[in-house]
């Protein structure tokens, strides 16, 4: 399922116009993104939580050339699956 | 600060297109639709944001960490999320509280307004291609 399919399914299920459903989906992911960019956590009960994880730098190698390179510190978005979703997926 | 579902509903409502009840129902429904897709082992791809998918994990032998008894853990299905390159770049390049968080001097300053570069490319590090 991609975003436009989600928008269509939402419009149908809630009897909304595509425009309204699009706004809902975009606002939803937009606000999660905004929070993560600020470094805030996001917690959606039953679904999961998002946070930004800090990773230390390390020395790595280019697997093709074997060249040693420094990999800098990085921040990455991380999603932890919520209990309800976790159980639901494992059941069916 | 933690963003919650209630905050998201408030944001949707503030767009002025739906009533509070409609906004709450629509957010809840969207999440349900995503959960339903994943329960059916369908991938969910939100371009520019990320992708959720379901992975099947094989059964494995484990141990009860308390007693040390060996036991067989059954096969299971888990949800994984891969953030899109765009989201990763935005999070990485967000201004942070401590200036030490900035990338080492080797990394050229990100040109404003250009497409966000993959971390590895900008820092000369290991290049890992994202999916999208």
Backbone of each chain as ProteinMPNN parsed JSONL, in Angstrom:
{"seq_chain_A": "XXXXXXXXXXXXXXXXXXXXXXXXXXXXXXXXXXXXXXXXXXXXXXXXXXXXXXXXXXXXXXXXXXXXXXXXXXXXXXXXXXXXXXXXXXXX", "coords_chain_A": {"N_chain_A": [[0.842, -1.188, 0.0], [0.599, 2.159, -0.886], [1.012, 5.75, -0.377], [-1.018, 7.108, -1.811], [-2.882, 5.124, -2.119], [-3.56, 4.669, 0.505], [-4.756, 7.099, 1.088], [-6.986, 6.996, -0.609], [-8.316, 4.751, 0.463], [-8.88, 5.693, 2.998], [-10.574, 7.861, 2.404], [-12.749, 6.518, 1.382], [-13.529, 4.825, 3.519], [-14.174, 6.639, 5.545], [-15.917, 8.27, 4.366], [-15.044, 10.676, 3.119], [-13.939, 13.475, 1.123], [-11.448, 13.114, -1.446], [-9.61, 15.115, -1.262], [-9.815, 15.992, 1.389], [-9.09, 13.648, 2.724], [-6.515, 13.396, 1.854], [-5.346, 15.618, 3.019], [-5.508, 14.837, 5.699], [-3.812, 12.571, 5.822], [-1.388, 13.647, 4.911], [-0.955, 15.65, 6.837], [-0.713, 14.121, 9.094], [1.648, 12.479, 8.695], [3.351, 14.564, 8.182], [3.387, 15.964, 10.63], [4.602, 14.124, 12.273], [7.104, 13.954, 11.085], [8.001, 16.584, 11.435], [8.197, 16.712, 14.218], [10.25, 14.844, 14.671], [12.375, 16.049, 13.349], [12.763, 18.173, 15.016], [13.79, 16.792, 17.055], [12.101, 15.661, 18.816], [10.118, 13.152, 20.489], [7.711, 10.763, 19.252], [4.632, 9.413, 20.044], [2.4, 6.973, 19.392], [-0.205, 5.388, 20.515], [-0.797, 1.924, 20.368], [0.111, 1.732, 17.859], [2.841, 2.597, 17.417], [6.084, 4.021, 18.255], [8.131, 6.845, 17.544], [11.484, 7.931, 17.453], [14.501, 9.891, 17.579], [17.563, 8.469, 17.06], [20.823, 8.619, 18.328], [23.9, 7.994, 16.879], [27.216, 6.974, 17.47], [30.289, 8.007, 15.906], [32.348, 5.948, 13.784], [35.109, 3.867, 12.64], [35.075, 2.847, 9.386], [34.995, 0.684, 6.484], [35.271, 0.987, 3.021], [33.487, -1.285, 1.306], [34.032, -2.055, -1.267], [36.563, -1.099, -2.08], [38.142, -1.393, 0.133], [39.197, 0.655, 1.465], [39.961, 2.638, 4.297], [37.713, 4.503, 6.182], [36.415, 7.31, 7.947], [33.455, 7.185, 9.627], [31.137, 9.485, 10.377], [29.45, 10.805, 13.344], [25.991, 10.085, 13.626], [22.51, 10.857, 13.233], [19.537, 9.157, 13.345], [16.192, 8.458, 12.285], [14.054, 6.407, 14.24], [11.871, 3.677, 14.578], [9.72, 2.181, 16.825], [7.852, -0.669, 17.176], [4.499, -0.725, 18.239], [2.693, -2.365, 20.931], [0.121, -3.451, 20.336], [0.035, -3.513, 17.505], [2.227, -5.122, 16.994], [1.434, -7.578, 18.122], [-0.812, -8.093, 16.627], [0.121, -8.396, 14.008], [1.712, -10.618, 14.265], [-0.077, -12.573, 14.809], [-1.87, -13.086, 12.664]], "CA_chain_A": [[0.0, 0.0, 0.0], [1.356, 3.406, -0.87], [0.285, 6.856, 0.236], [-2.273, 7.436, -2.498], [-3.854, 4.057, -1.813], [-4.023, 4.93, 1.866], [-5.671, 8.242, 1.003], [-8.233, 6.506, -1.194], [-8.99, 3.861, 1.414], [-9.392, 6.545, 4.079], [-11.704, 8.619, 1.877], [-13.868, 5.595, 1.249], [-13.946, 4.328, 4.83], [-14.732, 7.711, 6.382], [-16.801, 9.078, 3.535], [-14.446, 12.002, 2.972], [-13.437, 13.748, -0.226], [-10.031, 12.772, -1.585], [-8.852, 16.286, -0.805], [-9.775, 15.969, 2.857], [-8.317, 12.477, 3.15], [-5.131, 13.724, 1.539], [-4.908, 16.544, 4.061], [-5.335, 14.086, 6.94], [-2.615, 11.725, 5.733], [-0.2, 14.508, 4.836], [-0.765, 16.33, 8.124], [-0.272, 13.106, 10.037], [3.073, 12.178, 8.51], [4.067, 15.834, 8.298], [3.653, 16.351, 12.011], [5.6, 13.186, 12.807], [8.388, 14.388, 10.547], [8.375, 17.84, 12.087], [8.619, 16.401, 15.59], [11.547, 14.166, 14.621], [13.395, 17.032, 12.955], [13.04, 18.94, 16.227], [14.397, 15.89, 18.032], [11.062, 15.202, 19.746], [9.595, 11.8, 20.345], [6.316, 10.655, 18.819], [4.088, 8.186, 20.596], [1.044, 6.698, 18.919], [-0.612, 4.162, 21.199], [-1.349, 0.855, 19.559], [0.783, 1.694, 16.569], [4.28, 2.564, 17.67], [6.665, 5.31, 18.616], [9.285, 7.273, 16.759], [12.41, 8.86, 18.086], [15.76, 10.043, 16.858], [18.655, 7.799, 17.766], [22.158, 9.147, 18.056], [24.92, 6.957, 16.722], [28.591, 7.474, 17.505], [31.072, 7.765, 14.702], [33.233, 4.783, 13.842], [35.927, 3.69, 11.442], [34.528, 1.801, 8.539], [35.738, 0.422, 5.26], [34.528, 0.879, 1.784], [33.554, -2.712, 1.012], [34.529, -2.295, -2.622], [37.987, -0.8, -2.236], [38.864, -1.704, 1.347], [39.712, 1.921, 1.983], [39.461, 2.957, 5.634], [37.105, 5.831, 6.216], [35.748, 7.659, 9.185], [32.026, 7.425, 9.522], [30.835, 10.469, 11.414], [28.265, 10.591, 14.175], [24.787, 10.347, 12.867], [21.203, 10.803, 13.88], [18.613, 8.481, 12.439], [14.859, 8.196, 12.829], [13.879, 5.022, 14.652], [10.478, 3.344, 14.88], [9.522, 1.0, 17.645], [6.493, -1.149, 16.943], [3.652, -0.764, 19.43], [2.295, -3.697, 21.367], [-1.06, -3.944, 19.619], [0.41, -3.814, 16.121], [3.149, -6.249, 17.058], [0.675, -8.804, 18.367], [-1.755, -8.313, 15.527], [0.864, -8.871, 12.837], [2.246, -11.95, 14.516], [-1.185, -13.526, 14.921], [-2.583, -13.433, 11.422]], "C_chain_A": [[0.882, 1.245, 0.0], [0.462, 4.546, -0.373], [-1.025, 7.148, -0.48], [-3.328, 6.361, -2.273], [-4.42, 4.226, -0.401], [-5.048, 6.059, 1.866], [-7.027, 7.8, 0.439], [-9.028, 5.647, -0.226], [-9.604, 4.67, 2.556], [-10.631, 7.305, 3.624], [-12.952, 7.737, 1.821], [-14.425, 5.195, 2.621], [-14.637, 5.407, 5.666], [-15.665, 8.624, 5.606], [-16.318, 10.528, 3.433], [-14.092, 12.227, 1.501], [-11.952, 13.363, -0.25], [-9.168, 13.905, -1.028], [-8.704, 16.298, 0.717], [-8.92, 14.808, 3.364], [-6.826, 12.725, 2.935], [-4.546, 14.649, 2.614], [-4.626, 15.788, 5.356], [-4.015, 13.31, 6.914], [-1.34, 12.578, 5.697], [0.092, 15.207, 6.158], [-0.203, 15.351, 9.152], [1.227, 12.829, 9.884], [3.921, 13.439, 8.608], [4.36, 16.2, 9.742], [4.628, 15.39, 12.686], [6.993, 13.629, 12.351], [8.899, 15.638, 11.263], [8.897, 17.594, 13.504], [10.018, 15.777, 15.587], [12.663, 15.133, 14.257], [13.764, 17.902, 14.159], [13.745, 18.101, 17.294], [13.397, 15.381, 19.05], [10.692, 13.751, 19.471], [8.155, 11.845, 19.834], [5.787, 9.351, 19.385], [2.651, 8.02, 20.151], [0.637, 5.345, 19.484], [-1.209, 3.143, 20.234], [-0.662, 0.715, 18.21], [2.295, 1.592, 16.762], [4.792, 3.932, 18.062], [7.886, 5.579, 17.751], [10.198, 8.091, 17.65], [13.671, 8.942, 17.239], [16.838, 9.377, 17.685], [19.98, 8.412, 17.349], [23.138, 7.989, 17.928], [26.29, 7.595, 16.757], [29.266, 7.246, 16.162], [31.922, 6.515, 14.865], [34.071, 4.733, 12.586], [35.365, 2.556, 10.617], [35.406, 1.597, 7.329], [34.791, 0.469, 4.09], [34.625, -0.575, 1.338], [34.105, -3.013, -0.389], [36.045, -2.138, -2.704], [38.814, -1.156, -1.009], [39.443, -0.476, 2.027], [39.101, 2.223, 3.361], [38.901, 4.377, 5.637], [36.46, 6.076, 7.564], [34.283, 7.915, 8.91], [31.663, 8.334, 10.684], [29.651, 10.067, 12.275], [27.045, 10.794, 13.301], [23.543, 10.241, 13.714], [20.257, 10.163, 12.887], [17.25, 8.331, 13.091], [14.714, 6.708, 13.132], [12.419, 4.797, 15.027], [10.433, 2.087, 15.721], [8.058, 0.583, 17.525], [5.719, -1.207, 18.254], [3.132, -2.169, 19.694], [1.144, -4.262, 20.52], [-0.713, -4.363, 18.188], [1.299, -5.055, 16.061], [2.388, -7.566, 17.196], [-0.238, -9.131, 17.198], [-1.051, -8.906, 14.301], [1.332, -10.304, 13.042], [1.148, -13.006, 14.533], [-1.677, -14.025, 13.579], [-1.71, -14.113, 10.387]], "O_chain_A": [[1.808, 1.356, 0.804], [-0.691, 4.33, 0.002], [-2.039, 7.409, 0.168], [-4.524, 6.651, -2.241], [-5.596, 3.963, -0.15], [-6.07, 5.99, 2.549], [-8.078, 8.186, 0.95], [-10.245, 5.786, -0.103], [-10.704, 4.371, 3.021], [-11.618, 7.39, 4.354], [-14.053, 8.163, 2.168], [-15.635, 5.226, 2.847], [-15.575, 5.117, 6.408], [-16.144, 9.63, 6.13], [-17.082, 11.471, 3.634], [-13.963, 11.274, 0.733], [-11.296, 13.298, 0.79], [-8.132, 13.67, -0.405], [-7.632, 16.573, 1.257], [-8.135, 14.958, 4.3], [-5.991, 12.312, 3.739], [-3.408, 14.479, 3.052], [-3.634, 16.055, 6.034], [-3.214, 13.38, 7.847], [-0.351, 12.27, 6.363], [1.251, 15.34, 6.552], [0.656, 15.695, 9.963], [1.982, 12.937, 10.851], [5.066, 13.395, 9.06], [5.445, 16.689, 10.055], [5.392, 15.79, 13.565], [7.934, 13.67, 13.143], [10.067, 15.729, 11.641], [9.892, 18.18, 13.931], [10.867, 16.14, 16.401], [13.767, 15.046, 14.793], [14.914, 18.315, 14.311], [14.229, 18.623, 18.297], [13.775, 14.744, 20.033], [10.921, 13.212, 18.388], [7.471, 12.858, 19.976], [6.412, 8.303, 19.23], [1.787, 8.828, 20.492], [1.07, 4.297, 19.004], [-2.033, 3.486, 19.385], [-0.828, -0.284, 17.511], [2.933, 0.632, 16.33], [4.023, 4.885, 18.185], [8.571, 4.664, 17.294], [9.736, 8.852, 18.5], [13.872, 8.161, 16.309], [17.008, 9.68, 18.866], [20.22, 8.684, 16.173], [23.184, 7.109, 18.787], [26.509, 8.64, 16.145], [28.851, 6.389, 15.383], [32.178, 6.082, 15.988], [33.811, 5.433, 11.607], [35.203, 1.437, 11.104], [36.434, 2.255, 7.17], [33.643, 0.034, 4.18], [35.714, -1.055, 1.025], [34.589, -4.116, -0.645], [36.727, -2.952, -3.326], [40.041, -1.218, -1.083], [40.107, -0.583, 3.058], [37.894, 2.083, 3.565], [39.535, 5.317, 5.158], [36.015, 5.144, 8.233], [33.918, 8.745, 8.077], [31.867, 7.978, 11.845], [28.941, 9.108, 11.97], [27.066, 11.58, 12.354], [23.536, 9.613, 14.773], [20.183, 10.574, 11.729], [17.151, 8.105, 14.297], [15.19, 5.859, 12.378], [11.807, 5.621, 15.707], [11.027, 1.065, 15.378], [7.149, 1.383, 17.744], [6.235, -1.688, 19.264], [3.13, -3.033, 18.817], [1.197, -5.401, 20.055], [-1.117, -5.429, 17.725], [1.14, -5.915, 15.195], [2.657, -8.535, 16.487], [-0.413, -10.293, 16.83], [-1.576, -9.807, 13.646], [1.346, -11.103, 12.106], [1.407, -14.187, 14.302], [-1.875, -15.223, 13.376], [-2.187, -14.454, 9.305]]}, "seq_chain_B": "XXXXXXXXXXXXXXXXXXXXXXXXXXXXXXXXXXXXXXXXXXXXXXXXXXXXXXXXXXXXXXXXXXXXXXXXXXXXXXXXXXXXXXXXXXXXXXXXXXXXXXXXXXXXXXXXXXXXXXXXXXXXXXXXXXXX", "coords_chain_B": {"N_chain_B": [[9.528, 17.184, 24.588], [6.756, 15.248, 23.7], [5.115, 14.088, 20.867], [1.781, 13.238, 20.486], [-1.057, 11.112, 19.671], [-3.311, 12.651, 20.108], [-2.289, 15.218, 19.722], [-1.749, 15.093, 16.999], [-4.314, 14.795, 15.977], [-5.326, 17.288, 16.715], [-3.786, 18.912, 15.094], [-4.675, 18.145, 12.564], [-7.341, 18.927, 12.761], [-6.965, 21.679, 12.96], [-6.46, 22.434, 10.417], [-8.81, 23.153, 9.397], [-10.701, 21.849, 7.811], [-12.215, 19.795, 8.687], [-14.511, 18.575, 11.23], [-13.941, 18.325, 14.808], [-14.559, 15.742, 15.647], [-14.606, 14.362, 13.241], [-11.95, 14.673, 12.462], [-10.624, 13.259, 14.464], [-11.666, 10.675, 14.037], [-10.73, 10.225, 11.439], [-7.944, 10.208, 11.704], [-7.611, 8.046, 13.402], [-8.656, 6.038, 11.794], [-6.894, 6.072, 9.618], [-4.577, 5.106, 10.821], [-5.503, 2.592, 11.5], [-5.903, 1.495, 8.965], [-3.312, 1.303, 8.026], [-2.294, -0.49, 9.894], [-3.9, -2.685, 9.355], [-3.115, -3.332, 6.746], [-0.487, -4.127, 7.244], [-0.963, -6.29, 8.898], [-1.928, -8.011, 7.017], [0.356, -8.664, 5.839], [1.214, -6.867, 4.001], [3.2, -4.419, 2.41], [3.787, -1.066, 3.494], [4.148, 1.926, 2.026], [5.232, 5.139, 2.324], [5.993, 7.691, 0.49], [8.871, 9.697, 0.747], [8.771, 9.584, 3.432], [8.858, 6.939, 4.684], [9.059, 3.327, 4.934], [7.091, 0.626, 5.898], [7.447, -2.776, 6.631], [6.735, -6.317, 6.726], [8.487, -8.842, 8.255], [9.386, -12.227, 8.139], [10.404, -14.234, 10.725], [12.511, -16.929, 11.377], [12.032, -19.948, 13.315], [13.824, -20.32, 16.371], [16.407, -21.544, 18.548], [16.395, -20.781, 21.869], [17.109, -19.454, 25.137], [15.821, -19.604, 28.414], [16.395, -16.798, 30.121], [16.459, -16.595, 32.839], [16.521, -19.123, 34.064], [18.142, -20.533, 32.402], [17.298, -22.645, 30.962], [17.031, -24.461, 27.935], [15.014, -23.582, 25.136], [12.613, -23.701, 22.472], [12.043, -21.099, 20.334], [9.2, -20.014, 18.707], [8.514, -19.571, 15.108], [8.102, -16.223, 13.934], [6.41, -13.155, 13.063], [7.534, -9.964, 12.281], [7.296, -6.393, 12.439], [8.986, -4.021, 10.502], [10.548, -0.848, 10.127], [11.7, 1.316, 7.666], [13.263, 4.292, 7.359], [12.803, 6.878, 4.916], [15.22, 8.129, 2.575], [14.998, 10.864, 2.347], [13.755, 11.631, 4.751], [15.669, 10.744, 6.559], [17.806, 12.41, 5.874], [16.748, 14.88, 6.559], [16.429, 14.668, 9.337], [19.036, 14.205, 10.114], [20.32, 16.561, 9.312], [19.149, 18.456, 10.826], [19.259, 21.349, 12.884], [21.103, 21.013, 15.832], [21.242, 20.922, 19.466], [23.837, 20.869, 20.564], [26.828, 22.066, 19.218], [28.818, 20.297, 18.645], [27.65, 18.124, 17.58], [27.589, 18.456, 14.95], [28.674, 17.498, 11.644], [31.959, 16.095, 10.947], [34.838, 18.1, 9.96], [35.544, 17.342, 7.434], [33.249, 17.0, 6.013], [31.517, 18.761, 3.605], [29.699, 21.818, 3.899], [26.181, 21.589, 3.819], [24.671, 22.535, 0.874], [22.266, 25.06, 0.752], [18.875, 24.465, 0.013], [19.315, 22.622, -1.976], [18.83, 19.253, -3.183], [18.593, 16.941, -0.535], [21.535, 15.32, 0.434], [22.562, 11.936, 0.629], [23.643, 10.622, 3.724], [26.16, 9.265, 3.817], [27.308, 10.007, 1.436], [27.666, 12.718, 1.7], [29.445, 12.859, 3.832], [31.549, 11.424, 2.962], [31.528, 8.834, 3.718], [30.605, 5.375, 4.251], [28.739, 4.299, 1.584], [25.412, 3.845, 1.513], [22.807, 2.758, -0.221], [19.539, 3.986, -0.239], [16.141, 2.873, -0.397], [14.511, 4.468, -1.84]], "CA_chain_B": [[8.112, 17.138, 24.197], [6.344, 14.08, 22.909], [3.932, 14.25, 20.028], [0.87, 12.112, 20.678], [-2.16, 11.04, 18.715], [-4.172, 13.813, 20.348], [-1.648, 16.367, 19.057], [-1.926, 14.932, 15.551], [-5.725, 15.109, 15.715], [-5.456, 18.742, 16.827], [-3.19, 19.508, 13.89], [-5.578, 17.872, 11.443], [-8.497, 19.799, 12.979], [-6.584, 23.08, 12.753], [-6.448, 22.73, 8.976], [-10.089, 23.796, 9.14], [-11.535, 21.161, 6.821], [-13.009, 18.747, 9.331], [-14.876, 18.806, 12.626], [-13.03, 17.614, 15.719], [-14.883, 14.314, 15.64], [-14.147, 13.814, 11.953], [-10.483, 14.635, 12.483], [-10.227, 12.15, 15.341], [-12.002, 9.429, 13.346], [-9.893, 10.053, 10.252], [-6.593, 9.825, 12.134], [-7.721, 6.674, 13.915], [-8.88, 5.162, 10.644], [-5.643, 5.979, 8.848], [-3.68, 4.192, 11.53], [-6.081, 1.255, 11.355], [-5.672, 1.006, 7.599], [-1.898, 0.914, 7.955], [-2.15, -1.703, 10.696], [-4.569, -3.769, 8.637], [-2.253, -3.719, 5.632], [0.66, -4.865, 7.788], [-1.469, -7.581, 9.384], [-2.042, -8.842, 5.815], [1.719, -8.785, 5.31], [1.387, -5.941, 2.891], [4.117, -3.32, 2.695], [3.186, 0.27, 3.455], [5.186, 2.853, 1.572], [4.851, 6.549, 2.28], [7.203, 8.223, -0.121], [9.395, 10.858, 1.451], [8.713, 9.336, 4.872], [9.476, 5.658, 4.993], [8.365, 2.117, 4.512], [6.936, -0.447, 6.885], [7.216, -4.078, 6.028], [6.654, -7.429, 7.671], [9.514, -9.858, 8.006], [9.175, -13.498, 8.831], [11.586, -14.707, 11.44], [12.47, -18.382, 11.54], [12.093, -20.452, 14.686], [15.217, -20.461, 16.801], [16.59, -22.058, 19.903], [16.797, -19.734, 22.795], [17.192, -19.915, 26.518], [15.195, -18.802, 29.451], [17.534, -16.106, 30.711], [16.457, -16.715, 34.295], [16.885, -20.465, 34.5], [19.117, -21.121, 31.498], [16.709, -23.784, 30.251], [16.877, -24.262, 26.491], [13.639, -23.686, 24.649], [12.508, -23.342, 21.066], [11.188, -19.944, 20.094], [8.466, -20.292, 17.457], [8.683, -18.576, 14.061], [7.195, -15.106, 14.169], [6.429, -12.081, 12.066], [7.802, -8.677, 12.921], [7.172, -5.194, 11.605], [10.173, -3.17, 10.5], [10.367, 0.446, 9.481], [12.901, 1.924, 7.091], [12.998, 5.686, 7.008], [13.242, 7.234, 3.572], [16.423, 8.955, 2.501], [14.627, 12.263, 2.573], [13.533, 11.808, 6.186], [16.97, 10.584, 7.227], [18.61, 13.612, 5.643], [16.169, 15.994, 7.317], [16.734, 14.461, 10.751], [20.488, 14.353, 10.258], [20.764, 17.935, 9.103], [18.434, 19.388, 11.692], [20.167, 22.012, 13.815], [21.002, 20.369, 17.135], [21.579, 21.786, 20.6], [25.28, 20.982, 20.741], [27.495, 22.229, 17.923], [29.687, 19.139, 18.413], [26.888, 17.138, 16.828], [27.773, 18.699, 13.521], [29.542, 16.526, 10.992], [33.366, 16.497, 10.966], [35.223, 19.147, 9.017], [35.656, 16.761, 6.099], [31.98, 17.113, 5.311], [31.222, 20.118, 3.156], [28.407, 22.316, 4.359], [25.1, 21.26, 2.896], [24.161, 23.72, 0.184], [20.855, 25.295, 1.051], [17.912, 24.381, -1.071], [19.561, 21.523, -2.907], [18.293, 17.986, -2.726], [19.422, 16.465, 0.559], [22.421, 14.232, 0.031], [22.656, 10.786, 1.531], [24.668, 10.861, 4.738], [27.463, 8.736, 3.454], [27.868, 10.764, 0.333], [28.086, 14.025, 2.179], [30.566, 12.731, 4.748], [32.568, 10.561, 2.371], [31.507, 7.573, 4.463], [30.102, 4.212, 3.535], [27.545, 4.662, 0.824], [24.34, 2.854, 1.558], [21.686, 3.241, -1.021], [18.2, 3.806, 0.305], [15.236, 2.24, -1.34], [13.768, 5.403, -2.667]], "C_chain_B": [[7.829, 15.903, 23.361], [5.078, 14.393, 22.133], [3.055, 13.02, 20.206], [-0.222, 12.136, 19.612], [-3.085, 12.242, 18.866], [-3.601, 15.059, 19.675], [-1.86, 16.296, 17.546], [-3.362, 15.272, 15.165], [-5.932, 16.622, 15.749], [-4.896, 19.442, 15.587], [-4.094, 19.335, 12.673], [-6.799, 18.796, 11.545], [-8.162, 21.243, 12.621], [-6.454, 23.445, 11.269], [-7.802, 23.294, 8.527], [-11.004, 23.102, 8.142], [-12.483, 20.149, 7.448], [-13.429, 19.186, 10.733], [-13.892, 18.041, 13.507], [-13.265, 16.11, 15.67], [-14.4, 13.666, 14.349], [-12.634, 13.673, 11.927], [-10.003, 13.448, 13.314], [-10.489, 10.809, 14.655], [-11.053, 9.166, 12.183], [-8.476, 9.623, 10.634], [-6.596, 8.369, 12.611], [-7.851, 5.681, 12.756], [-7.607, 4.987, 9.815], [-4.69, 4.988, 9.503], [-4.172, 2.757, 11.408], [-5.797, 0.662, 9.993], [-4.222, 0.556, 7.431], [-1.694, -0.401, 8.715], [-2.746, -2.915, 9.98], [-3.687, -4.273, 7.491], [-1.085, -4.57, 6.146], [0.231, -6.234, 8.314], [-1.63, -8.549, 8.215], [-0.7, -9.027, 5.117], [1.954, -7.927, 4.085], [2.362, -4.852, 3.327], [3.367, -2.0, 2.676], [4.291, 1.27, 3.149], [4.632, 4.275, 1.533], [6.071, 7.287, 1.746], [7.603, 9.527, 0.563], [9.397, 10.661, 2.955], [9.391, 8.022, 5.235], [8.597, 4.5, 4.576], [8.296, 1.134, 5.666], [6.805, -1.759, 6.127], [7.219, -5.141, 7.114], [7.706, -8.449, 7.288], [9.17, -11.106, 8.79], [10.482, -13.94, 9.463], [11.45, -16.21, 11.647], [12.466, -18.744, 13.025], [13.552, -20.529, 15.097], [15.261, -20.995, 18.226], [17.039, -20.896, 20.766], [16.922, -20.313, 24.178], [16.372, -19.012, 27.403], [16.328, -18.117, 30.208], [17.592, -16.258, 32.233], [16.982, -18.078, 34.744], [17.952, -21.087, 33.603], [18.582, -22.326, 30.747], [16.618, -23.506, 28.759], [15.409, -24.358, 26.097], [13.628, -23.279, 23.188], [11.555, -22.177, 20.927], [10.52, -20.158, 18.744], [8.772, -19.243, 16.387], [7.713, -17.43, 14.31], [7.322, -14.082, 13.053], [6.642, -10.764, 12.799], [7.672, -7.532, 11.911], [8.491, -4.429, 11.659], [9.855, -1.885, 9.746], [11.7, 0.9, 8.921], [12.581, 3.354, 6.715], [13.49, 5.977, 5.598], [14.505, 8.071, 3.668], [16.143, 10.394, 2.852], [14.458, 12.529, 4.069], [14.856, 11.705, 6.948], [17.805, 11.848, 7.094], [18.077, 14.781, 6.46], [16.509, 15.883, 8.798], [18.223, 14.704, 11.01], [20.912, 15.82, 10.212], [20.032, 18.958, 9.953], [19.431, 20.053, 12.629], [20.015, 21.371, 15.197], [21.521, 21.305, 18.21], [23.092, 21.978, 20.714], [25.969, 21.071, 19.389], [28.409, 21.049, 17.603], [28.985, 18.046, 17.618], [27.098, 17.294, 15.326], [28.773, 17.703, 12.944], [30.983, 17.012, 11.017], [33.709, 17.448, 9.817], [35.292, 18.637, 7.575], [34.368, 16.944, 5.296], [31.744, 18.553, 4.88], [29.861, 20.543, 3.679], [27.345, 21.977, 3.323], [24.654, 22.528, 2.183], [22.672, 23.874, 0.446], [20.014, 25.083, -0.195], [18.162, 23.258, -2.058], [18.94, 20.253, -2.354], [19.193, 17.459, -1.63], [20.265, 15.265, 0.115], [22.351, 13.117, 1.052], [23.83, 11.029, 2.465], [26.062, 10.494, 4.261], [28.123, 9.551, 2.359], [28.424, 12.096, 0.818], [29.363, 13.899, 3.003], [31.693, 11.894, 4.161], [32.609, 9.204, 3.064], [31.007, 6.438, 3.604], [28.808, 4.599, 2.821], [26.54, 3.532, 0.904], [23.158, 3.423, 0.816], [20.377, 2.993, -0.3], [17.338, 3.156, -0.747], [14.643, 3.232, -2.31], [14.256, 6.794, -2.4]], "O_chain_B": [[8.572, 15.567, 22.439], [4.101, 14.901, 22.682], [3.53, 11.89, 20.091], [-0.298, 13.041, 18.781], [-3.582, 12.784, 17.879], [-4.35, 15.864, 19.12], [-2.118, 17.309, 16.897], [-3.604, 15.944, 14.163], [-6.635, 17.172, 14.901], [-5.455, 20.426, 15.102], [-4.258, 20.248, 11.865], [-7.236, 19.372, 10.549], [-8.988, 21.948, 12.042], [-6.35, 24.62, 10.917], [-7.929, 23.838, 7.43], [-11.976, 23.695, 7.675], [-13.438, 19.702, 6.812], [-12.797, 20.047, 11.344], [-13.114, 17.219, 13.024], [-12.328, 15.313, 15.653], [-13.854, 12.562, 14.362], [-12.101, 12.68, 11.432], [-9.09, 12.725, 12.914], [-9.643, 9.915, 14.684], [-10.624, 8.034, 11.963], [-7.878, 8.776, 9.969], [-5.713, 7.58, 12.273], [-7.226, 4.62, 12.755], [-7.292, 3.884, 9.369], [-4.081, 4.149, 8.839], [-3.384, 1.827, 11.237], [-5.489, -0.524, 9.872], [-3.945, -0.447, 6.774], [-1.01, -1.306, 8.238], [-2.184, -4.01, 9.995], [-3.534, -5.478, 7.293], [-0.743, -5.597, 5.559], [0.967, -7.214, 8.194], [-1.491, -9.76, 8.385], [-0.626, -9.48, 3.974], [2.795, -8.237, 3.241], [2.346, -4.419, 4.48], [2.411, -1.839, 1.917], [5.24, 1.432, 3.917], [3.687, 4.569, 0.802], [7.055, 7.483, 2.458], [6.754, 10.349, 0.907], [9.961, 11.476, 3.685], [10.364, 7.992, 5.989], [7.547, 4.67, 3.957], [9.296, 0.845, 6.322], [6.127, -1.831, 5.102], [7.638, -4.909, 8.248], [7.797, -8.864, 6.132], [8.727, -11.05, 9.937], [11.522, -14.006, 8.808], [10.392, -16.697, 12.046], [12.851, -17.942, 13.876], [14.422, -20.776, 14.262], [14.296, -20.908, 18.986], [17.947, -20.141, 20.417], [16.848, -21.527, 24.365], [16.25, -17.81, 27.163], [17.13, -18.782, 30.864], [18.646, -16.072, 32.842], [17.78, -18.175, 35.676], [18.598, -22.06, 33.994], [19.31, -22.961, 29.984], [16.175, -22.43, 28.356], [14.656, -25.141, 26.676], [14.535, -22.588, 22.723], [10.4, -22.251, 21.347], [11.19, -20.449, 17.753], [9.234, -18.149, 16.709], [6.622, -17.643, 14.839], [8.225, -14.146, 12.219], [6.001, -10.493, 13.814], [7.905, -7.693, 10.713], [9.047, -4.215, 12.737], [9.009, -1.854, 8.853], [12.715, 0.873, 9.618], [11.733, 3.606, 5.859], [14.473, 5.394, 5.142], [14.812, 8.646, 4.712], [16.915, 11.056, 3.545], [14.956, 13.528, 4.589], [15.12, 12.483, 7.865], [18.428, 12.304, 8.053], [18.849, 15.578, 6.992], [16.837, 16.88, 9.441], [18.604, 15.328, 12.001], [21.764, 16.255, 10.988], [20.252, 20.162, 9.828], [20.351, 19.398, 13.119], [18.892, 21.207, 15.675], [22.145, 22.328, 17.928], [23.573, 23.089, 20.932], [25.725, 20.244, 18.511], [28.742, 20.816, 16.442], [29.627, 17.159, 17.055], [26.821, 16.386, 14.543], [29.603, 17.142, 13.66], [31.22, 18.217, 11.099], [32.966, 17.574, 8.844], [35.12, 19.399, 6.624], [34.392, 17.03, 4.068], [31.77, 19.463, 5.709], [28.976, 19.71, 3.877], [27.577, 22.064, 2.117], [24.294, 23.504, 2.84], [21.916, 22.906, 0.364], [20.392, 25.47, -1.301], [17.307, 22.971, -2.895], [18.568, 20.196, -1.181], [20.417, 17.51, -1.754], [19.76, 14.325, -0.498], [22.101, 13.367, 2.231], [24.866, 11.563, 2.068], [26.996, 11.295, 4.297], [29.336, 9.757, 2.357], [29.496, 12.536, 0.404], [30.261, 14.733, 2.891], [32.706, 11.684, 4.828], [33.619, 8.504, 3.0], [30.989, 6.53, 2.377], [27.9, 5.165, 3.428], [26.779, 2.421, 0.432], [22.592, 4.449, 1.195], [20.141, 1.893, 0.198], [17.784, 2.923, -1.87], [14.313, 2.897, -3.448], [13.759, 7.748, -2.998]]}, "name": "protein", "num_of_chains": 2, "seq": "XXXXXXXXXXXXXXXXXXXXXXXXXXXXXXXXXXXXXXXXXXXXXXXXXXXXXXXXXXXXXXXXXXXXXXXXXXXXXXXXXXXXXXXXXXXXXXXXXXXXXXXXXXXXXXXXXXXXXXXXXXXXXXXXXXXXXXXXXXXXXXXXXXXXXXXXXXXXXXXXXXXXXXXXXXXXXXXXXXXXXXXXXXXXXXXXXXXXXXXXXXXXXXXXXXXXXXXXXXXXXXXX"}
